[in-house]
Amino acid sequence: MNILCWNTDDAIWQHWAKVMPLQSKVIRVQSSEEVFEALNRKASEFEYCFVFLGDENFSRMVEDVVAIKIQFSDLKLIAFPNRSSQDAALRMLSNGVNGQCNPYIAQDQLALVLSVVDSGEIWGGKVFIQQLIKQTAQREHVLTNDTVLDELSDRERDVALFIAKGLTNKQIAGEMDIVERTVKAHLTAIFKKLNVKDRLALALLVQG
């Protein structure tokens, strides 16, 4: 596995060197220009790109991360922000960034992150993803992309609307008087029909 790492912090770089997957080849760069140069030259050689977002120029780096993901959509990109920012997380994850983690992530946790991302899911932690959905729902006063919802059955539509409000599968099951397994089945069908990969993408789509 080849991993391109944009990291300007030596202490965090030393930590990453200790927790990287075995047999991975890691290449370090220290600017957005170097990232684009490496990817423009041989993007297919890199499966992952890790980006450390320090406090300096944080907002600009968030936009750089988004730009990288938009231009190289097949690249699995994980952000490692040095500060907690739901706005930054929403900006990145809603534009296809595959996850965000603490820069000092443990080795076993990183292995779990990569496993989740490899399966096509976003890594951010379930609680964090739910918080993001609820935050945007409150901002938008929820919903509503009716054109998108027209493609769904009545029950699927109900599930999608509950997802857009930030409800968990268990809460949706209670509201609809069905079992969680049925909620999951509806979600699988919704993801396929609307061509989205996860509940965050679904919530943002429904919220318009």
N, C-alpha and C positions, 0 to 999 in steps of 0.2 A: 504494500500500500504506500503510495507516494502522497505526502502531505506538504502543502505549501503553507508556511507560517509567516504571517506578518506580525512581528513582535519586536517592539523597541525597548522592552524592559528586560535587562539582563537577569534579574532575580527570577522573574516569572519564566523566562526562557530556560533557565537552569532547572526549574521545577518541571516544565513540560518535557525536557529531555529525559527525566526520570519516569514519567508516567505514560509516555507514548507507547502504542502497541508494539509488541515484539515484531521484528522483521519489517518495520515500517521505515521508509526512507523519508527523512524530514529535511526540507530546504527552508532556510530562514531568509526573509527579506525584511526591509525596514521602512518601506514607503509604498504608497499606493501605486506610484509609477513603476516600481519594481514588480508589484503584483501583476499589473496589467502586462508588463513586458514579458514576464514568465508565462502567463496564461496565453497571451497572443502568440507566443513562440511554440508552446506545446501544451495546450490546455488538456488534451486527451491523456496526458501522462499523470495528471493529478486527480486523485479521487476526492480528496478533501482540501479545503482551505480553512485554516484556523486564523482568526484575527483577534488580537488583543486590543481593546479600546481603553486607552489610558485617560486620565482626567484632562490632559491637555488636548485641545482641539477635539473634544469628545463628540460634539454635534456634527462636526465636519466628517469625522470618521464613520459615524452612523450612515451618513449619506454615501460615503465611499463604499461601505459594505453593501448597501442597497444597489449601487451602480455595478459593483462586481457581480452580484447575483443576477441582475437583469441581463448583463451582457453574456455571462457564462451560466446559463440556467441549469445546465446538467451538473454543474459542480456542486458538491455538497459543502455548504459553507456554515461554519459554526462561529459565533461571536462570543468573545470572552470579555464582557464589559467590567471595568474596574469600579463602576458605580451602579446603583440600582435606579433604573428609570423605566417605568412602564410605557411612557411615550416612545422612548427609543426602542424598547422591545417590540411594541406594536408596529412601529415603522418598519423594523427589520423583518419580523416574522410574517407580517401581512404582505411583504414583497418577495416571499419565497425563501428567506434565510431559514436554514434547517434547524437551528437551535441556538440557545445561548446558555453559557455555563459560567460558574465562578472560575476566575483565572487559576486559582490554586486547587483545582479539582483533583480528587484522589484517583489513583490508577484504576481501581475497580469501578468507580463511578464513570470514568471516561469510557471504559469498555462498554458499560451499559448504554451510555449516550450513543456511541457509534452503532451499537446493535439496534437501537430504536430508530435512528436516522436511516440506517441501511434498510429497515423494513418499510420506509416511506412515511414515517411519522415525524412530527415536529417535536423536538426536545425543549421543554421549558418547565416541566413538572406539571402535573395535572391541576394542582391548586393554582399555580401561576396562570395557566392558560384560562381557567375558569374566571380568575380575576380580570384578565384582559377582556374577555368576552363581556363580562358584566359592566366593566368600565365603558366600553364602546356602546353598549346597549343604553346606558344612562345618558351618554353624550348625545346619541342619535334619537333618544326617546323611542326606541326600537321601531322600527322597521320601515323599509319594506319594499322589497323588490318583488312586486306582484307578478311581473313577467316571468321571473325565474321560478316562482312558486307554482305557476300554472302547469309546469311539467310534472308536478308531484301528485300523488293520490291524496285524498283528504287526510288520511292518517299520517302519511309522510309529511304533509304540509304542517300538521300540528306539531310533529316532532321537530321539524326545522325551526318553527317559530319559538318553541321552548329552548332550543339550542341557542338561538339568537338572543334570548333573554338571560343566558348564562346558567341554565339549570343543568344539573348532573343527570346521568342516565337513571339513577335511582329516583330522583325527584320527578323526572318525566314519567317514569313508570307509575308513580303514585298519582300524578295528575290525570293520567289517561286510564288508570285502572287496568294496567297490563303488567307483565313481568319484564324485568330488565333485558332478558334474552330477546324479547320481541322488539324492544327499543333498539337494541344493537342490530337486529335484522333490518329494521326500517332505516337506520343510519347507513348500513352497507348499501342499500338500494338508493338512498339519497345521494351518497357520495358518487355512485356510478352514474346516475342520471345527470347530476350537475357538474360532473367532472372535477370534483374537489377531493382532497386527500385526507382532510381532518376536520374536526369540529370548529377550530378557529377560522379556517378558510370558509367553512359553511356559514358561520355566524356573520362574518364580514360581508359575504355575498348577499345574504338575506337582508342585512341591515342597509344594503345599497351603498 
